[in-house]
Amino acid sequence: MGKDYATDMHTAEHVLNGVMVATFGCGRCFSAHINPKKSKCDYHFDGVFSDAEARLVEERVNAILQSGQPVVETFLSREEAAVRFDLTRLPADAGETVRVISVGEHDACPCIGPHVANTLEVGTLRIISHDLNDGVLRLRFRLDAAS
């Protein structure tokens, strides 16, 4: 990860995942592309996803971002992490210690990437488009800068 890695966007992606799981029970995104200007997440999704649902997700994500949640890293043994999280995306040679990133009480997952220290640093998430094809929901989003 280069020096221009979008820590704010990466943290927003974690919050978005937490909201999607809590709201729709769809599981975390199975694919994500995080870039400084705009990003996307793909979810396995059954049913319909409307503009109203996109606005609901946006509102819930932004409520969390604007509430000043701490972004905290902890380390768990691989055994303990396997009880709490799906480790299938973790490389087999990742070692016996797993880094977990938590955003307040709203999201926690194993992660190797850099993050902001508090959600107030992220800004406002805007879902710029969404489409659902063959059970895959793609959300494209950007951030308006934090003030």
BELDANOR-V117202 format. One record per residue. N is the residue number from 0. RES is the residue in one small letter. SS is DSSP state (h for helix, s for strand, l for the rest). PSI is psi in whole degrees, 0 to 359 (none if undefined). NEAR is the number of other ideal C-beta (glycine too) atoms within 10 Angstrom. Layout:
n;res;ss;psi;near
N;RES;SS;PSI;NEAR
N;RES;SS;PSI;NEAR
This chain:
n;res;ss;psi;near
0;m;l;126;11
1;g;l;175;4
2;k;l;341;4
3;d;l;14;8
4;y;l;135;15
5;a;l;83;20
6;t;h;324;19
7;d;h;316;21
8;m;h;321;22
9;h;h;317;21
10;t;h;320;28
11;a;h;322;28
12;e;h;320;27
13;h;h;315;25
14;v;h;317;24
15;l;h;315;27
16;n;h;315;22
17;g;h;318;22
18;v;h;317;22
19;m;h;317;23
20;v;h;313;17
21;a;h;324;11
22;t;h;318;13
23;f;h;350;17
24;g;l;28;8
25;c;l;354;17
26;g;l;163;13
27;r;l;162;20
28;c;l;145;20
29;f;l;349;12
30;s;s;138;10
31;a;s;142;18
32;h;s;114;12
33;i;l;119;19
34;n;l;157;12
35;p;l;323;13
36;k;l;317;8
37;k;l;155;16
38;s;s;171;22
39;k;s;150;18
40;c;s;139;20
41;d;s;133;14
42;y;s;144;23
43;h;s;124;12
44;f;l;127;18
45;d;l;138;11
46;g;l;208;11
47;v;l;145;8
48;f;l;110;19
49;s;l;172;11
50;d;h;323;9
51;a;h;321;8
52;e;h;324;16
53;a;h;317;17
54;r;h;322;11
55;l;h;314;14
56;v;h;313;21
57;e;h;314;18
58;e;h;316;12
59;r;h;319;19
60;v;h;312;27
61;n;h;328;20
62;a;h;319;12
63;i;h;313;24
64;l;h;319;27
65;q;l;357;14
66;s;l;2;12
67;g;l;47;11
68;q;l;136;20
69;p;s;145;11
70;v;s;113;21
71;v;s;139;14
72;e;s;138;11
73;t;s;165;11
74;f;s;133;10
75;l;s;155;17
76;s;s;153;11
77;r;h;321;14
78;e;h;313;9
79;e;h;319;13
80;a;h;323;22
81;a;h;333;14
82;v;h;325;9
83;r;h;335;13
84;f;l;158;17
85;d;l;116;12
86;l;l;15;15
87;t;l;332;5
88;r;l;353;11
89;l;l;128;16
90;p;l;144;8
91;a;l;328;6
92;d;l;21;5
93;a;l;350;15
94;g;l;182;10
95;e;l;358;9
96;t;s;133;11
97;v;s;128;22
98;r;s;130;15
99;v;s;132;17
100;i;s;128;20
101;s;s;136;18
102;v;s;96;25
103;g;l;223;17
104;e;l;11;9
105;h;l;336;21
106;d;s;145;24
107;a;s;134;17
108;c;s;157;18
109;p;s;139;19
110;c;l;143;18
111;i;l;354;11
112;g;l;163;15
113;p;l;153;13
114;h;l;166;22
115;v;l;169;20
116;a;l;336;11
117;n;s;145;18
118;t;h;341;27
119;l;h;342;15
120;e;h;351;15
121;v;l;318;29
122;g;l;204;20
123;t;s;129;16
124;l;s;135;27
125;r;s;120;14
126;i;s;116;17
127;i;s;339;13
128;s;s;160;11
129;h;s;145;18
130;d;s;152;10
131;l;s;116;16
132;n;s;127;7
133;d;l;43;4
134;g;l;10;10
135;v;s;118;13
136;l;s;123;23
137;r;s;125;17
138;l;s;126;26
139;r;s;136;15
140;f;s;161;22
141;r;s;172;17
142;l;s;137;20
143;d;s;136;11
144;a;l;147;8
145;a;l;144;15
146;s;l;none;6
